[in-house]
């Protein structure tokens, strides 16, 4: 019975490996398997929270933003606007003001983060992109989220760390502050994307994925 179970486990493991190869790899002319670069970037991308102080190259930043511009959008509205911030004083102000507002929250974990002097919401990344959407578009927040995902994947393909930041919305909701950042009239700032070179060379392990999330109608 034990030997049967061991054999069954080995079979299942082998089957899963083959299945993953079929899903994420394809063959070259010699018949050898290799990973599609897009799928590789999707699987390897992680939220990076420690960065080197060195500023990323302008040509890489341009490619990342261009990737965001090429995201799909409802009704082809392309409602996004990108505000690139690399000024250290402004980055510090966004972090400090966001935390000041968070510390007033009635939600305990948000309040605790806002009150913690060790927390930096931007993780000392040298570049922050604020993504805003045209409020008159069909689905601006969804469209901007698609643009952000494109940028995160582009950054990973360039070996640049990134993290999608939502908590700075406490700051972005302040109209006077949004105007100072040059957010266009009629646009709403939704999220931030921090970018920088990764300070850790070790591979970050992906959290366990929920696999039982699909049903088919055929």
Secondary structure, DSSP 8 states (H G I E B T S, - for coil): -HHHHHHHHHHHHHHHHHHHHHHHEEE-TTS-EEE-HHHHHHHH--B---B-SS---HHHHHHHHHHHHTS--GGG---EEEEEE--HHHHHHHHHHHHHHHTT-SSHHHHHHHH-TT--TTTT-SEEEEEEEETTSSSHHHHHHHHHHHHHHHHHHTT-EEEEE-TTHHHHT-HHHHHHTT--TTEEEEEEEEEE-BS--S----------------
